Amino acid sequence: MEAGLRRSRRALVALAVLAILSGAVFALQGLRFLPSRVMYGEPLWVVVGSAMVVCGAIALWAVRR
């Protein structure tokens, strides 16, 4: 039981970090800091990326406590 719980926590931490990193990339592309064909300069991606960073941070905090 303990090993399964540890594995689940690792998976959730990995998903939270992935959400934070990809959200940051989306937001930076929307803010025109990183080049992109689709997301460059689009305010929608700033909002989506920021929301992903916040959700990932909350998930990471919840798993780590």
DOLORO-110959 format. One record per residue: z, y, x of N, C-alpha, C in turn; residue number from 0; residue in three letters. Coordinates in pm, 1 decimal, m for minus. Example, Ala and Ser with C-alpha at 12.3 -4.5 7.8 and 13.67 -1.06 7.14 Angstrom:
<atoms>
<atom n_zz="780.0" n_yy="m569.0" n_xx="1319.0" ca_zz="780.0" ca_yy="m450.0" ca_xx="1230.0" c_zz="780.0" c_yy="m330.0" c_xx="1320.0" seq="0" type="ala"/>
<atom n_zz="708.0" n_yy="m225.0" n_xx="1285.0" ca_zz="714.0" ca_yy="m106.0" ca_xx="1367.0" c_zz="787.0" c_yy="3.0" c_xx="1290.0" seq="1" type="ser"/>
</atoms>
This chain:
<atoms>
<atom n_zz="0.0" n_yy="m120.3" n_xx="82.7" ca_zz="0.0" ca_yy="0.0" ca_xx="0.0" c_zz="0.0" c_yy="125.2" c_xx="86.0" seq="0" type="met"/>
<atom n_zz="80.2" n_yy="126.4" n_xx="189.7" ca_zz="90.4" ca_yy="242.9" ca_xx="276.5" c_zz="m41.2" c_yy="272.0" c_xx="348.9" seq="1" type="glu"/>
<atom n_zz="m111.2" n_yy="167.8" n_xx="394.0" ca_zz="m237.1" ca_yy="186.5" ca_xx="465.1" c_zz="m343.6" c_yy="244.7" c_xx="372.0" seq="2" type="ala"/>
<atom n_zz="m344.6" n_yy="201.3" n_xx="248.2" ca_zz="m441.3" ca_yy="254.4" ca_xx="151.8" c_zz="m416.6" c_yy="400.4" c_xx="121.2" seq="3" type="gly"/>
<atom n_zz="m290.5" n_yy="438.2" n_xx="113.2" ca_zz="m255.6" ca_yy="577.9" ca_xx="88.5" c_zz="m296.6" c_yy="665.0" c_xx="206.4" seq="4" type="leu"/>
<atom n_zz="m274.1" n_yy="616.4" n_xx="327.1" ca_zz="m312.8" ca_yy="690.5" ca_xx="446.8" c_zz="m464.2" c_yy="710.4" c_xx="452.8" seq="5" type="arg"/>
<atom n_zz="m537.3" n_yy="606.1" n_xx="418.4" ca_zz="m682.9" ca_yy="612.9" ca_xx="418.3" c_zz="m733.3" c_yy="713.6" c_xx="314.5" seq="6" type="arg"/>
<atom n_zz="m669.5" n_yy="714.1" n_xx="198.3" ca_zz="m706.8" ca_yy="807.8" ca_xx="93.0" c_zz="m679.9" c_yy="951.3" c_xx="135.3" seq="7" type="ser"/>
<atom n_zz="m566.7" n_yy="973.2" n_xx="199.4" ca_zz="m534.7" ca_yy="1108.3" ca_xx="246.9" c_zz="m633.4" c_yy="1154.9" c_xx="351.8" seq="8" type="arg"/>
<atom n_zz="m670.5" n_yy="1066.0" n_xx="442.7" ca_zz="m770.5" ca_yy="1102.4" ca_xx="544.6" c_zz="m902.7" c_yy="1139.1" c_xx="480.3" seq="9" type="arg"/>
<atom n_zz="m943.0" n_yy="1063.9" n_xx="380.3" ca_zz="m1068.5" ca_yy="1092.4" ca_xx="311.0" c_zz="m1060.8" c_yy="1227.4" c_xx="239.8" seq="10" type="ala"/>
<atom n_zz="m949.0" n_yy="1256.3" n_xx="176.3" ca_zz="m933.4" ca_yy="1385.3" ca_xx="108.8" c_zz="m930.0" c_yy="1501.8" c_xx="207.1" seq="11" type="leu"/>
<atom n_zz="m866.5" n_yy="1481.3" n_xx="321.2" ca_zz="m865.9" ca_yy="1585.2" ca_xx="424.4" c_zz="m1008.1" c_yy="1609.4" c_xx="473.9" seq="12" type="val"/>
<atom n_zz="m1082.8" n_yy="1502.3" n_xx="496.5" ca_zz="m1221.1" ca_yy="1516.3" ca_xx="542.3" c_zz="m1306.1" c_yy="1590.5" c_xx="439.1" seq="13" type="ala"/>
<atom n_zz="m1289.9" n_yy="1558.3" n_xx="312.1" ca_zz="m1365.6" ca_yy="1627.7" ca_xx="207.1" c_zz="m1325.3" c_yy="1774.0" c_xx="196.4" seq="14" type="leu"/>
<atom n_zz="m1196.9" n_yy="1803.0" n_xx="212.4" ca_zz="m1151.0" ca_yy="1941.8" ca_xx="206.4" c_zz="m1207.8" c_yy="2022.9" c_xx="322.3" seq="15" type="ala"/>
<atom n_zz="m1206.6" n_yy="1965.4" n_xx="441.6" ca_zz="m1262.1" ca_yy="2035.1" ca_xx="558.1" c_zz="m1412.3" c_yy="2054.4" c_xx="541.1" seq="16" type="val"/>
<atom n_zz="m1480.9" n_yy="1955.0" n_xx="489.0" ca_zz="m1624.3" ca_yy="1966.7" ca_xx="463.4" c_zz="m1653.4" c_yy="2077.9" c_xx="362.3" seq="17" type="leu"/>
<atom n_zz="m1573.1" n_yy="2087.4" n_xx="258.2" ca_zz="m1590.3" ca_yy="2194.2" ca_xx="158.8" c_zz="m1566.8" c_yy="2330.9" c_xx="220.8" seq="18" type="ala"/>
<atom n_zz="m1466.2" n_yy="2341.5" n_xx="305.9" ca_zz="m1437.8" ca_yy="2468.7" ca_xx="371.7" c_zz="m1552.3" c_yy="2509.4" c_xx="463.6" seq="19" type="ile"/>
<atom n_zz="m1599.8" n_yy="2417.2" n_xx="545.0" ca_zz="m1706.5" ca_yy="2449.7" ca_xx="639.8" c_zz="m1838.0" c_yy="2481.4" c_xx="569.5" seq="20" type="leu"/>
<atom n_zz="m1876.1" n_yy="2399.1" n_xx="472.1" ca_zz="m2002.6" ca_yy="2425.1" ca_xx="403.0" c_zz="m1993.2" c_yy="2551.5" c_xx="318.0" seq="21" type="ser"/>
<atom n_zz="m1878.3" n_yy="2577.4" n_xx="259.1" ca_zz="m1859.8" ca_yy="2700.3" ca_xx="183.7" c_zz="m1870.5" c_yy="2823.3" c_xx="272.0" seq="22" type="gly"/>
<atom n_zz="m1815.6" n_yy="2813.7" n_xx="391.8" ca_zz="m1826.6" ca_yy="2925.3" ca_xx="486.2" c_zz="m1971.6" c_yy="2950.5" c_xx="525.1" seq="23" type="ala"/>
<atom n_zz="m2046.9" n_yy="2843.6" n_xx="545.8" ca_zz="m2189.2" ca_yy="2858.7" ca_xx="578.3" c_zz="m2264.0" c_yy="2922.4" c_xx="461.2" seq="24" type="val"/>
<atom n_zz="m2237.7" n_yy="2876.5" n_xx="339.6" ca_zz="m2303.1" ca_yy="2934.8" ca_xx="222.5" c_zz="m2273.5" c_yy="3083.7" c_xx="212.0" seq="25" type="phe"/>
<atom n_zz="m2145.9" n_yy="3119.0" n_xx="228.4" ca_zz="m2106.1" ca_yy="3259.6" ca_xx="216.6" c_zz="m2170.7" c_yy="3343.9" c_xx="326.4" seq="26" type="ala"/>
<atom n_zz="m2173.5" n_yy="3292.9" n_xx="447.7" ca_zz="m2233.8" ca_yy="3368.0" ca_xx="557.6" c_zz="m2384.3" c_yy="3384.2" c_xx="539.3" seq="27" type="leu"/>
<atom n_zz="m2449.8" n_yy="3286.1" n_xx="481.3" ca_zz="m2591.9" ca_yy="3299.2" ca_xx="451.9" c_zz="m2614.0" c_yy="3401.7" c_xx="342.2" seq="28" type="gln"/>
<atom n_zz="m2528.4" n_yy="3401.8" n_xx="242.7" ca_zz="m2539.3" ca_yy="3501.5" ca_xx="136.3" c_zz="m2513.5" c_yy="3642.3" c_xx="185.7" seq="29" type="gly"/>
<atom n_zz="m2429.0" n_yy="3653.7" n_xx="288.5" ca_zz="m2398.9" ca_yy="3784.8" ca_xx="347.4" c_zz="m2497.7" c_yy="3825.6" c_xx="456.9" seq="30" type="leu"/>
<atom n_zz="m2599.7" n_yy="3743.6" n_xx="480.3" ca_zz="m2705.0" ca_yy="3768.8" ca_xx="578.4" c_zz="m2658.3" c_yy="3758.8" c_xx="723.3" seq="31" type="arg"/>
<atom n_zz="m2552.2" n_yy="3680.8" n_xx="747.9" ca_zz="m2508.5" ca_yy="3658.4" ca_xx="884.8" c_zz="m2576.0" c_yy="3536.9" c_xx="946.8" seq="32" type="phe"/>
<atom n_zz="m2615.0" n_yy="3441.9" n_xx="863.4" ca_zz="m2686.8" ca_yy="3323.1" ca_xx="909.0" c_zz="m2821.4" c_yy="3316.8" c_xx="836.8" seq="33" type="leu"/>
<atom n_zz="m2927.3" n_yy="3280.7" n_xx="907.5" ca_zz="m3058.4" ca_yy="3275.4" ca_xx="843.1" c_zz="m3071.3" c_yy="3157.7" c_xx="745.7" seq="34" type="pro"/>
<atom n_zz="m3146.1" n_yy="3180.0" n_xx="640.8" ca_zz="m3174.2" ca_yy="3076.2" ca_xx="542.2" c_zz="m3295.1" c_yy="3119.6" c_xx="460.8" seq="35" type="ser"/>
<atom n_zz="m3374.5" n_yy="3025.5" n_xx="418.1" ca_zz="m3491.2" ca_yy="3059.7" ca_xx="335.8" c_zz="m3453.5" c_yy="3086.6" c_xx="190.9" seq="36" type="arg"/>
<atom n_zz="m3354.9" n_yy="3016.2" n_xx="141.7" ca_zz="m3321.5" ca_yy="3024.8" ca_xx="m0.5" c_zz="m3200.4" c_yy="3114.1" c_xx="m25.4" seq="37" type="val"/>
<atom n_zz="m3096.8" n_yy="3101.6" n_xx="55.3" ca_zz="m2968.7" ca_yy="3166.9" ca_xx="27.0" c_zz="m2954.3" c_yy="3304.9" c_xx="90.2" seq="38" type="met"/>
<atom n_zz="m3044.9" n_yy="3342.3" n_xx="176.6" ca_zz="m3031.1" ca_yy="3464.9" ca_xx="255.4" c_zz="m3024.7" c_yy="3588.6" c_xx="165.8" seq="39" type="tyr"/>
<atom n_zz="m2913.9" n_yy="3658.1" n_xx="171.9" ca_zz="m2898.8" ca_yy="3783.4" ca_xx="99.4" c_zz="m2873.4" c_yy="3768.6" c_xx="m50.1" seq="40" type="gly"/>
<atom n_zz="m2844.9" n_yy="3650.1" n_xx="m96.1" ca_zz="m2820.4" ca_yy="3627.9" ca_xx="m239.0" c_zz="m2669.8" c_yy="3633.4" c_xx="m268.0" seq="41" type="glu"/>
<atom n_zz="m2625.7" n_yy="3726.9" n_xx="m351.4" ca_zz="m2483.1" ca_yy="3738.7" ca_xx="m381.9" c_zz="m2423.0" c_yy="3613.8" c_xx="m447.1" seq="42" type="pro"/>
<atom n_zz="m2503.8" n_yy="3538.5" n_xx="m518.5" ca_zz="m2454.8" ca_yy="3416.0" ca_xx="m581.6" c_zz="m2393.7" c_yy="3322.0" c_xx="m478.1" seq="43" type="leu"/>
<atom n_zz="m2457.1" n_yy="3309.9" n_xx="m362.9" ca_zz="m2408.9" ca_yy="3216.6" ca_xx="m261.3" c_zz="m2283.1" c_yy="3266.2" c_xx="m191.7" seq="44" type="trp"/>
<atom n_zz="m2261.0" n_yy="3395.5" n_xx="m193.3" ca_zz="m2134.2" ca_yy="3448.3" ca_xx="m142.2" c_zz="m2020.8" c_yy="3402.4" c_xx="m233.6" seq="45" type="val"/>
<atom n_zz="m2043.8" n_yy="3411.5" n_xx="m363.6" ca_zz="m1942.5" ca_yy="3370.4" ca_xx="m461.6" c_zz="m1919.9" c_yy="3219.8" c_xx="m455.8" seq="46" type="val"/>
<atom n_zz="m2027.8" n_yy="3143.3" n_xx="m455.4" ca_zz="m2016.4" ca_yy="2996.7" ca_xx="m451.8" c_zz="m1948.3" c_yy="2952.6" c_xx="m322.6" seq="47" type="val"/>
<atom n_zz="m1990.4" n_yy="3008.2" n_xx="m210.9" ca_zz="m1931.1" ca_yy="2971.9" ca_xx="m82.4" c_zz="m1784.2" c_yy="3008.1" c_xx="m74.1" seq="48" type="gly"/>
<atom n_zz="m1750.0" n_yy="3125.6" n_xx="m121.6" ca_zz="m1609.1" ca_yy="3168.0" ca_xx="m119.7" c_zz="m1523.7" c_yy="3076.8" c_xx="m207.6" seq="49" type="ser"/>
<atom n_zz="m1576.8" n_yy="3040.0" n_xx="m322.8" ca_zz="m1503.5" ca_yy="2948.7" ca_xx="m412.4" c_zz="m1484.2" c_yy="2812.1" c_xx="m346.3" seq="50" type="ala"/>
<atom n_zz="m1584.0" n_yy="2765.3" n_xx="m274.3" ca_zz="m1571.8" ca_yy="2637.2" ca_xx="m204.9" c_zz="m1465.6" c_yy="2643.8" c_xx="m95.8" seq="51" type="met"/>
<atom n_zz="m1461.1" n_yy="2754.7" n_xx="m23.2" ca_zz="m1360.0" ca_yy="2771.0" ca_xx="81.6" c_zz="m1220.0" c_yy="2771.5" c_xx="20.9" seq="52" type="val"/>
<atom n_zz="m1202.7" n_yy="2844.8" n_xx="m87.6" ca_zz="m1071.3" ca_yy="2852.1" ca_xx="m152.3" c_zz="m1030.9" c_yy="2715.1" c_xx="m207.1" seq="53" type="val"/>
<atom n_zz="m1121.6" n_yy="2647.1" n_xx="m275.7" ca_zz="m1089.6" ca_yy="2514.4" ca_xx="m330.5" c_zz="m1059.6" c_yy="2413.7" c_xx="m219.8" seq="54" type="cys"/>
<atom n_zz="m1136.3" n_yy="2419.8" n_xx="m112.2" ca_zz="m1110.8" ca_yy="2330.5" ca_xx="0.6" c_zz="m976.1" c_yy="2357.1" c_xx="65.4" seq="55" type="gly"/>
<atom n_zz="m940.3" n_yy="2485.1" n_xx="77.6" ca_zz="m811.7" ca_yy="2520.3" ca_xx="136.3" c_zz="m696.1" c_yy="2474.5" c_xx="47.7" seq="56" type="ala"/>
<atom n_zz="m711.8" n_yy="2489.5" n_xx="m82.5" ca_zz="m607.5" ca_yy="2444.3" ca_xx="m175.0" c_zz="m593.6" c_yy="2292.2" c_xx="m168.2" seq="57" type="ile"/>
<atom n_zz="m705.6" n_yy="2221.5" n_xx="m164.2" ca_zz="m701.9" ca_yy="2075.7" ca_xx="m154.9" c_zz="m637.8" c_yy="2031.8" c_xx="m22.7" seq="58" type="ala"/>
<atom n_zz="m671.6" n_yy="2098.7" n_xx="84.8" ca_zz="m613.1" ca_yy="2065.7" ca_xx="214.7" c_zz="m462.6" c_yy="2090.7" c_xx="214.4" seq="59" type="leu"/>
<atom n_zz="m421.6" n_yy="2200.9" n_xx="157.2" ca_zz="m278.5" ca_yy="2232.5" ca_xx="146.1" c_zz="m206.4" c_yy="2126.9" c_xx="62.3" seq="60" type="trp"/>
<atom n_zz="m266.9" n_yy="2087.5" n_xx="m48.9" ca_zz="m203.7" ca_yy="1989.8" ca_xx="m138.1" c_zz="m189.9" c_yy="1853.8" c_xx="m72.7" seq="61" type="ala"/>
<atom n_zz="m288.5" n_yy="1814.0" n_xx="4.0" ca_zz="m284.7" ca_yy="1682.4" ca_xx="69.4" c_zz="m185.6" c_yy="1683.2" c_xx="185.4" seq="62" type="val"/>
<atom n_zz="m177.1" n_yy="1792.5" n_xx="257.4" ca_zz="m93.4" ca_yy="1799.2" ca_xx="376.9" c_zz="55.4" c_yy="1819.5" c_xx="348.7" seq="63" type="arg"/>
<atom n_zz="93.3" n_yy="1858.6" n_xx="227.8" ca_zz="235.1" ca_yy="1882.4" ca_xx="202.9" c_zz="311.6" c_yy="1759.1" c_xx="165.2" seq="64" type="arg"/>
</atoms>
